Amino acid sequence: MKCPQGLGELITQLERGAQLQRIVSRIDPCLEIAELTDRVCKGAASGRALFFENVVGSSFPVVTNIFGSVRRMEMALGVKRLDDFRLRLERDLGSMSANEAQGAMIELLGQKQYAPREEAKARWQELNRPCDFALLPALTCWPKEPGPYLNLGQVYSRDPQSGELNCGLYRIQVLSRASGAIRLNPGAGLLRHLETSRNLGRDLPVAVALGGPPACLLAACASLPTQVNELHFAAWLQGEPVEITPSPRHRLPVPSNAEIVLEGSISVTQSVTEGPFGNHSGFYREAGDCPLFRLEGFFHRQGALYPSTLVGPPPMENAYLGKALERIELARLRYDHPAILDLNMPLEGIYHRCALVRIDPEKTHSHSLLRLLLENGPLRGSRLIVLVAEEVNVQEPSTLFWSALNRCDPRRDFLLSGRSLGIDATGRGQLPEGAAAPLNKDPRTVRRIEKILISEGMLP
């Protein structure tokens, strides 16, 4: 299975696989597209991807929920199972010389074979439009949001001193035809570049790509070491270099297969009010000051599609992007902590980094490992980490929570670190009060009953 190189190619694959629903009714990007998408994310129309052909006020069709299932993530990334990434990364990291996962990632993805391949011309250069956000069918998703948002754009920037490239997903609230507010959270690579620009006294150039290879979108979401170029990681994901074309004004590398490319700059002196924004927590994120984004260039290919997403109570599309990254993080965790066997980050808590971790308690001191996970590496800062023993399946949360509640003693097994809670539910320490030996089954009885079930037609 080959990784699709652009949004149009992915849409074709989804339609062939009965994973896409075309909507021909005329529909408004203000609230209506989000309402329909929310219902589909939660089970209507079999949870398919959506292609809105007739959007009020725009000539661009809108696509949503394209990554909104494990199956569609597998199709978008060209794999049979998401766990294939974990197995491949474990193999590749194992061939590196570094003693810890971060160094191994830097060593692996610094190889020349993952460098992007530059093209002089791209399809997104076919049309040069006026600098006007109103041409885009940006979505207003929740009633208290003050205006539409671009919420699935890959934002490319360079550090003005070191030349380091960063690509991340940052939402942009449309304020006027040529201005917006860009939300930058603490620790973001783009914020680091902006602070360098502020020290130099000049605005930061950026390019925003909509569409392109799905691997680039996943790379933009990933938590990578600072020294790792997201385009290199995207190349590793898709198994071949990303084709890029420099943006006309700022010469920033953006995927040649993007649908729409916006150029602009982020002000180092002007801030504007952004929000409130409907968040994955089920509440609005309060309005706050954000840097001003100025639109300076607008390009797109003929027949371009506009990708968007909806953020809100799960299940939602963005959580499945998180499930793909979960497999990557498991490989990194296993490199540093071989006692870790499996990881599940449930959809309901994936963006608070709720992690259910299966370990072999014979290979580690579980309390010590729990503290390390809370304070270092990919799970650092998680709201909740639960450790369980190897016989517990973390992919079955109901069984896991039953096991955890019966095995842990809060006086001994709860660990607080800042705003994070860790629970050691391996049961390998002192057994909870009143506990006896673990239940097991008699093998002869099991075999006898299996034969009866088969003879009675109750098992195949």
Beta strands, then each sheet from edge to edge (+ up, - down):
strand 1: 20-23
strand 2: 49-52
strand 3: 62-64
strand 4: 117-118
strand 5: 127-129
strand 6: 149-150
strand 7: 154-158
strand 8: 165-169
strand 9: 172-174
strand 10: 179-182
strand 11: 204-211
strand 12: 243-246
strand 13: 253-255
strand 14: 258-274
strand 15: 277-278
strand 16: 284-285
strand 17: 288-300
strand 18: 306-307
strand 19: 340-344
strand 20: 355-359
strand 21: 384-389
strand 22: 414-417
strand 23: 420-424
sheet 1: 1+ 2+ 3- 18-
sheet 2: 4+ 12+ 13-
sheet 3: 5+ 17- 10+ 9- 6+
sheet 4: 5+ 17- 14+ 11- 7+ 8-
sheet 5: 15+ 16-
sheet 6: 19+ 20- 21- 23- 22+
end
